[in-house]
Structure formats: C-alpha cells, structure tokens
Amino acid sequence: MPYRSFEEYNMQVTDDVKDRYKHIISDLGENPDREGLLKTPERAAKAMQFLTQGYHQDPEEILRSAMFKESYDEMVIVKDIEVYSLCEHHILPFFGKAHIAYIPNGYIVGLSKLPRIVDVFARRLQVQERLTEQILDCINDTLRPQGVAVVIEASHMCMMMRGVQKQNSITTTSGFRGQFEKIETRNEFLKLIAPNR
C-alpha cells in the first residue's frame, strides 16, 4: 500500500509494530494493560524504528554531499567512532568503536560524514562482519581513494547476557582495500589506532 509521505509510513509502521509488541508482552505471561506496561508497546515500536532507521538512508549520497577536490594524499584517520547496532540473530545490542582510514585520490570527504556512514549501516539488523564490509565498500566505491581501512571492536550482548555469558570478550573485525593491503601501510594504521600505553 503506497504512503503519501515518510511520516505517514512511520505512523503506520509504529502502529503495526506496537500491536505486535503488545502481543509479545502478553505471550511472555505479562499483562500489557497494567500501568507500567501501558505505553511500552508504543515506546518499543518507536525505539525499534530509530534503531533501524539506516534502512531508509543512502550512505553513498551522504558521502557525495561532502566530497571536495584536494591534492592531499596522506592517510586520514577518524578513530574511536561510537558504534551501536542490533545483532540480527537475537535482536540484542552490540556496541563498541570503529576506526576508519583512507588515503585520498584527488578528493577528501567532510570528516563528520565518516561517523554518519557508520551510523547508517549500524542502524540496521547486523552482524559485525557485514557491518565492517559495508562501511569499507561504501567508502571505497564512492570516494575512490588510494586505499581504505576499517576496524571495529565491539561487545555483544548476545554473548554477555545469554548463551556463553562472557562479559569481557571483545570481537574485532577488519577490512582493507588498496594501499592498506600493503603490510607497511596497514601496520602504520594499526599502530596509530592502538590505545596509548
């Protein structure tokens, strides 16, 4: 069914998801009509829409909107970018930091756009491995740099709250293109993002 606007779509989705959350609460054995839970289905629906808003955003357009011709051709790094996403297997959060580097090839990009790209892909149902690749490929395909590198370090609530219940484990994923496939360039990047000892 077509919607006249994105706001109309959001309202319809919120109502549909709200009803589903109400049934889930009931199926779990709770009373969705008691005072403390009366507005929970609506709040949960709005939260889920916020946490998955990346499906309705265009990451390549975000990058293209802030590309500037520039002769700079050394490494550019934005590190410690906060990441919050939802694991697609259990719909539980995973969170941590992303580190991104690229070597320009005639164009640079506004620095704020790199964290925005992280958010676009993180605000979807994800696995960390795919999230890393999507960020990497988007920057590589849109900016066409000499090289790009992405490292994500994250803690997964699906491992911490359930299952193996390991609270101190960190998952690290990485991806490299172009000049970063050379061991010297890759090592320089990894040294620069390492925590200060």
N, C-alpha and C positions, 0 to 999 in steps of 0.2 A: 504494500500500500504506500503510495507516494506521500511525502510530507511537504508542507508549504515552506518550512524553514527548519534549520538545525535545532532551534529552540523547541519547536513542535515535536520533532523527533525525540529530543531529550525528555520532554514531558511524557510522551508515550512509553518510552523505554523505562523511565523511572517508575511509572505506574505498573507496568508489566513485571519488572524485577521486584518491586515492592511486594506484589502479591505472592510471588514465588518465595521470597524470604519469609513472609508470614506463614506459608505452608511448611517451610523447613523448620521454623521455630516450633510449630505445632507438632510436626513429626518427631522432633527430638524429645518431646514429652513436656514442653513448656506451654504456658498459657499466653499466647500472643496478645491477649486483650487485657492483661494485668498492667497496672500503671507504669511500671518500669520498662515494659516492652512495647507499649502502645505505638511509639514513634520509631522503634528500632528498625522495622522493615523499610521505612522511608529513608532513614539515615543510612542504612546499609546499602540501599539502592544507589543513593547519591554518592556514597563513598566508592562503590564499585565503578560507577560511571567516571568519576575523577581518576581512579587508579588505572582505567583502561582507555583514557582519552587519546592515547597515542594512535589508536586505530583511525582516528579522524584528522590526523595531522600529516603534512607532507614534509618529511625531513630534507629532501633534496631542495625543495623550494625555500626552506629556511636557510640553508647554506647559500643558495644562489642569491638570496636577497642581500647578502653582505659580503660578496666577493669583490676584491679590489686588486687592480693591477699593481704589482710591486716587484722590484728586482731582488728582494731579499731571498736568499737561497740557503739559509742555515736552518737548523732544527728549531721548531716551535713546539713547546710543551705546555699543556694545561693538565695539571695533576691534581689529585685529591678531589675529583668531582664526585659529589654525593650521588649514590645510586639507590633507588628504592623501586623494587619490582615485585611481581607476583609469580611464584613458581606455577607453571601450568599443570603440574601433576597433582598438587594438593590445594592450590589456590591459597598458599601461605606466603608471607613476605620473604624476600631475600634482600639484603641491603649491604652496602659497602662503599667502595671507592673505585672510580675509573680514572685511568691515566691515558691521555691521548697525545701523540706527537705526529707532526707531519713536516716534510721538507718542501717548501713552496716550489712551484714550477711556473712562475710568472704571475701567480695570484696568491694572495693571502685571504683569510676569512676573518670577520669580526670574532674576537675571542669568545664572546658570550654565546656564539652560535654552537660551539662545540658542546658545552653542557646542555644546551637545548636539544641537540641531536641525541644525546644520551637519554634525556627525559622522554623524548618521543618514542624511542624503542623500548625503554624501560616501562612505560605506561601501557603495557600490553601483557597478556599472559605469555610467560617467557621461560626459557632455560638459559642459564648464564652463557653457555657455549654459543647459542644462536645470537644472543644479545651482543656479544663481542664481535661476531662476524658481521652483523647488520650495521653496527656503528662503523666498523672498518671499511666495509664495502661502500657505504653511503659516502663517506669522506673521499675514498679513493675514486669512485666513479664520478662524483660531482666536481670535486676540486682538481682532479687530475694532478696530484702532487708528484714529486720525485719519489716519495715514499710516505707511508703512514703506518703507525703502530698504535695498538690499543691493548691495555692490560686492565683487567677487572679483578678486584679482590672482594669477596663477599661472604657473608654468613647467611645460612639458610635455615629459616625457622622449621622447615620440614625435617631437618636433621637435629634441631635443637629441642623442639617441643614434643616430638613424636619419634617413632622409629628408633634409631640408634641413640638419640638423646645425647649428642656430643656438643656441649656448649661452647667449646673453644676452638672448633675447627674452622679454618678459612679455606675457601675454594678460590683458586687463581686460574684465570684463563687469559690467553694472549693471542694476538694475531698480528702479522707483519706483512707488508707489501713493499715492493720496490726496493729502495735503498736500505730499508730496515731488514731485508733478508740477508744483508751482509753482516757478518758477525761483529765487526768493529762498530758499525753504526748501531746495531741492536744493543750491544754492551754499553755504549755511551748512554743510550736512552735508559736502560735498566739501572745504570748507576745513578743517573740524575733523578729518577723517581724513587730510589731506595730511601727508606726513612733515615733521618740523621741519627747516627750512633753517638 
